[in-house]
Amino acid sequence: MDISRSPVRNPAWPSAVDIFDTTLRDGSQFEGISLTTDDKLRIAQQLDYLGVHFIEGGWPGANPRDDAFFARAAHGELQLETSELVAFGSTRRPMGKVDEDQTLANLVSARTGICCIVAKSWDYHVIEALRTTLDEGVAMIADSVEYLRGEGKRVFVDFEHFFDGFKRNPEFSFRALEAAAVEGAEVLVLCDTNGGSLPNEVEEITAEIHRSFGGDVTIGMHTQNDTGCAVANALAGVRAGATHVQGTINGYGERTGNCDLTSFVPNLTLKMGIDTLPSGSLERLTGVSRHVAEIVNLPPNDALPYVGKSAFAHKAGLHTSAIARRSDAYEHVDPGAVGNGTRFLVSDLSGRSTLELKAKQMGMELGGEQLAVALAELKHLENSGYHFEAADASLELLLRRASGWRNPHFRLESFRVMVDHRPGEKMALSVNPLGHYDGVETEATVKLFIPNAGGTLDDDDVLRVLATGEGNGPVNALDSAFRSAVGERFPVLDRVRLTDYKVRILDSASGTGATTRVLIDATNRSRRWTTIGVSENIIEASWQALADSIIYALEL
């Protein structure tokens, strides 16, 4: 039986929706993100590569980085092929004059063709926050749009706290929208700024706005995720007639984040049959998601729908055996449609069929006896505390060993790690605010056997090397010592760096004698992988994970 995955589009829905990305502005307000100007330029190039319609670059005049971004973009350092750059700002001040307003002047000087300004549409904010009248609140919107249009700008207006305002005083909210529309605003963006609205409210209110304004201007959506409904609310707005949606890559944004475009876009395109990105661009979504995560220096969220590492990962034996026959049995869309792929997770719950699928996915054909050996080894190690579904690189090495492969690159003779604590000179308070005595030095020595040129580790004249390295802790010191010993022999390691180190105590009741699990993440700039080590000795567990990571890098 052929199961069709083609979406069935409701003719009442829009045929296409414009995607407005605000990762560089609203997304940068996410806790833990601090973007340099170079970061912003790199992310903008990724967004253009993805094919979003609009890129909100920031707020000119708000900080030096945004000023530098727009200046460098204007001087040709940002070449956009698909997207249009947008500058963000606000309406004029209460009782102010547009031709004397610095915020509006900064928008004009940013030299973008489009400006997006935020306006008050909740009477409570106008009266209590701006401390002015509702008539003045309306005039601020009308004057600002008129001024920017007179400067030759296309104008989008973000109506802040729109849904809260509409529920309290719909008459004023309508006046605010009308003021912008009459003066030539191109898009009226309904913002759920507090993120407290639910999809049924959003759809009902957006439908009412669309009936009143949809024939003259574009209705847009900007949703926050405080109730976990940002994507659902944006979809509800589209069902009600909105054809412009603002969001961020990976859902970054203030508090709990914004509408996540990596979920919203495929939902709209693959599920509802509504055009979003240019043809062929949706397949770039997973790569862009992970690239942006690297730039903002946050770990990718493996649980993200569509683009996460776990989005199409299968562990249950029933699932994996079914997928082996029909890939659509347990996957709601083709992973390749968004640039992702199917993963089969293995653990002590796995059967031979799961392990066989995993081996084939890694490019290996294992016979029945080899699979039995691998499965027995996996179950034994997982019983000891290993967790291979979190460490694909170590699993691949285990499967290779079951096929008869042996590490041809080096053999460990011994390693030693020394940590010297030298209490004496107190660190400066600017470095250590608590004023602790932190004179700690870590040194590691490794002794290895490596093959002579053209030889193997089984030869009688195998080469013995020894090196010492210092580092910020034992793992860094071991890595440094290893590279010192073999760096000239293995230049590929120059591109490899360790990106994360995780430790978990498996049996905390044993106190300091507990078994420790170590996971090490690494990258060679084009691929990421994870390796694992387990031991009652944290240094030994670390060496196991480090050695696997190095071996895997040398085998790529």
Secondary structure by P-SEA (a helix, b strand, c coil): cccccccccccccccbbbbbbcccccccccccccccaaaaaaaaaaaaaacccccccccccccaaaaaaaaaaaacccccccbbbbbbbbcccccccccccaaaaaaaaccccbbbbbbbcccccccccccccaaaaaaaaaaaaaaaaaaccbbbbbbcaaaaaaaccaaaaaaaaaaaaaacccccccccccccccaaaaaaaaaaaaacccccbbbbbbbbcccccaaaaaaaaaaacccbbbbbcccccccccccccaaaaaaaaccccccccccccccaaaaaaaaaaaaaccccccccccccccccccccaaaaaaaaaccccccccccccccbbbbbbbcccccaaaaaaaaaaacccccaaaaaaaaaaaaaaaaacccccccaaaaaaaaaaaaccccccccccbbbbbbbbbccccccccccccccccbbbbbbbbbbccccccccccccbbbbbbbccccccaaaaaaaaaaaaccccccccccccccbbbbbbcccccccccbbbbbbbbbccccccccccccccaaaaaaaaaaaaaaaaaac
